[in-house]
Amino acid sequence: MEARAIIGWNLRRLRVAQGLSQERLALAASIDRAYVGRVERGSENVTIATLEALAAAVSVPVAELLIAPVPGAAAPAPLKAGRRAKPR
């Protein structure tokens, strides 16, 4: 797996685990939502500054985004579509 794909896989895994949409992650990292999607798909070369911003937004060290997944690991599932229910 190439580095861009590893970063995208880890970013999506962490984002979904925290229940963040791409839009919320983008806002927290001060980057464009479409850019987050391209990073997760592995089609974008990410700068160190952007990696730092994304890692901070999901509260992990930058190195966490560079760890290769275990061979045969299932791809991270997408978040449930739609808006979250408002708390009552």
C-alpha atoms as a printed R data frame, in Angstrom:
   type eleno elety resid chain resno       x      y      z
1  ATOM     1    CA   MET     A     1   0.000  0.000  0.000
2  ATOM     2    CA   GLU     A     2   1.445  3.388 -0.933
3  ATOM     3    CA   ALA     A     3   1.849  6.218  1.583
4  ATOM     4    CA   ARG     A     4  -1.097  8.292  0.300
5  ATOM     5    CA   ALA     A     5  -3.431  5.303  0.619
6  ATOM     6    CA   ILE     A     6  -2.155  4.536  4.142
7  ATOM     7    CA   ILE     A     7  -2.753  8.119  5.259
8  ATOM     8    CA   GLY     A     8  -6.244  8.128  3.740
9  ATOM     9    CA   TRP     A     9  -7.136  4.757  5.276
10 ATOM    10    CA   ASN     A    10  -6.009  5.847  8.743
11 ATOM    11    CA   LEU     A    11  -7.676  9.244  8.492
12 ATOM    12    CA   ARG     A    12 -11.019  7.704  7.542
13 ATOM    13    CA   ARG     A    13 -10.699  5.038 10.272
14 ATOM    14    CA   LEU     A    14 -10.032  7.677 12.939
15 ATOM    15    CA   ARG     A    15 -12.678 10.077 11.635
16 ATOM    16    CA   VAL     A    16 -15.395  7.409 11.537
17 ATOM    17    CA   ALA     A    17 -14.397  6.046 14.965
18 ATOM    18    CA   GLN     A    18 -14.927  9.535 16.387
19 ATOM    19    CA   GLY     A    19 -18.218 10.024 14.557
20 ATOM    20    CA   LEU     A    20 -16.948 13.006 12.567
21 ATOM    21    CA   SER     A    21 -18.207 13.838  9.106
22 ATOM    22    CA   GLN     A    22 -15.719 14.969  6.486
23 ATOM    23    CA   GLU     A    23 -17.193 18.443  6.838
24 ATOM    24    CA   ARG     A    24 -16.656 18.538 10.626
25 ATOM    25    CA   LEU     A    25 -13.101 17.247 10.219
26 ATOM    26    CA   ALA     A    26 -12.401 19.846  7.546
27 ATOM    27    CA   LEU     A    27 -13.716 22.635  9.792
28 ATOM    28    CA   ALA     A    28 -11.598 21.429 12.722
29 ATOM    29    CA   ALA     A    29  -8.494 21.251 10.525
30 ATOM    30    CA   SER     A    30  -9.260 24.524  8.667
31 ATOM    31    CA   ILE     A    31  -9.157 22.859  5.251
32 ATOM    32    CA   ASP     A    32 -11.678 22.286  2.459
33 ATOM    33    CA   ARG     A    33 -14.126 19.363  2.819
34 ATOM    34    CA   ALA     A    34 -13.478 18.185 -0.741
35 ATOM    35    CA   TYR     A    35  -9.761 18.073  0.069
36 ATOM    36    CA   VAL     A    36 -10.484 15.754  3.021
37 ATOM    37    CA   GLY     A    37 -12.323 13.420  0.639
38 ATOM    38    CA   ARG     A    38  -9.401 13.381 -1.778
39 ATOM    39    CA   VAL     A    39  -6.970 12.671  1.074
40 ATOM    40    CA   GLU     A    40  -9.130  9.774  2.276
41 ATOM    41    CA   ARG     A    41  -9.257  8.348 -1.257
42 ATOM    42    CA   GLY     A    42  -5.455  8.601 -1.490
43 ATOM    43    CA   SER     A    43  -5.526 10.902 -4.493
44 ATOM    44    CA   GLU     A    44  -3.903 13.924 -2.824
45 ATOM    45    CA   ASN     A    45  -0.276 14.558 -1.836
46 ATOM    46    CA   VAL     A    46  -0.531 15.967  1.666
47 ATOM    47    CA   THR     A    47   1.942 18.458  3.119
48 ATOM    48    CA   ILE     A    48   3.393 18.020  6.596
49 ATOM    49    CA   ALA     A    49   1.453 21.090  7.761
50 ATOM    50    CA   THR     A    50  -1.815 19.541  6.556
51 ATOM    51    CA   LEU     A    51  -0.938 16.220  8.207
52 ATOM    52    CA   GLU     A    52  -0.347 18.084 11.464
53 ATOM    53    CA   ALA     A    53  -3.699 19.872 11.177
54 ATOM    54    CA   LEU     A    54  -5.568 16.641 10.398
55 ATOM    55    CA   ALA     A    55  -3.836 14.734 13.208
56 ATOM    56    CA   ALA     A    56  -4.670 17.500 15.675
57 ATOM    57    CA   ALA     A    57  -8.295 17.495 14.518
58 ATOM    58    CA   VAL     A    58  -8.616 13.765 15.331
59 ATOM    59    CA   SER     A    59  -6.408 14.085 18.452
60 ATOM    60    CA   VAL     A    60  -3.606 11.720 17.458
61 ATOM    61    CA   PRO     A    61   0.123 12.144 16.800
62 ATOM    62    CA   VAL     A    62   1.077 12.562 13.126
63 ATOM    63    CA   ALA     A    63   2.815  9.170 13.216
64 ATOM    64    CA   GLU     A    64  -0.582  7.492 13.788
65 ATOM    65    CA   LEU     A    65  -1.585  8.507 10.255
66 ATOM    66    CA   LEU     A    66   1.467  6.767  8.773
67 ATOM    67    CA   ILE     A    67   1.034  3.286 10.274
68 ATOM    68    CA   ALA     A    68   0.245  0.667  7.632
69 ATOM    69    CA   PRO     A    69  -2.935 -1.317  8.301
70 ATOM    70    CA   VAL     A    70  -2.709 -5.009  9.113
71 ATOM    71    CA   PRO     A    71  -2.771 -7.050  5.884
72 ATOM    72    CA   GLY     A    72  -6.336 -8.123  5.151
73 ATOM    73    CA   ALA     A    73  -7.870 -5.509  7.447
74 ATOM    74    CA   ALA     A    74 -11.350 -4.427  6.416
75 ATOM    75    CA   ALA     A    75 -11.656 -0.897  5.085
76 ATOM    76    CA   PRO     A    76 -13.235  1.557  7.524
77 ATOM    77    CA   ALA     A    77 -17.008  1.642  7.170
78 ATOM    78    CA   PRO     A    78 -18.640  4.956  6.233
79 ATOM    79    CA   LEU     A    79 -20.668  6.929  8.725
80 ATOM    80    CA   LYS     A    80 -24.421  6.509  8.690
81 ATOM    81    CA   ALA     A    81 -25.897  8.920  6.147
82 ATOM    82    CA   GLY     A    82 -27.975 11.873  7.210
83 ATOM    83    CA   ARG     A    83 -27.940 14.323 10.053
84 ATOM    84    CA   ARG     A    84 -27.598 13.425 13.677
85 ATOM    85    CA   ALA     A    85 -30.754 13.595 15.739
86 ATOM    86    CA   LYS     A    86 -31.038 16.691 17.891
87 ATOM    87    CA   PRO     A    87 -30.771 16.025 21.611
88 ATOM    88    CA   ARG     A    88 -34.029 16.611 23.476
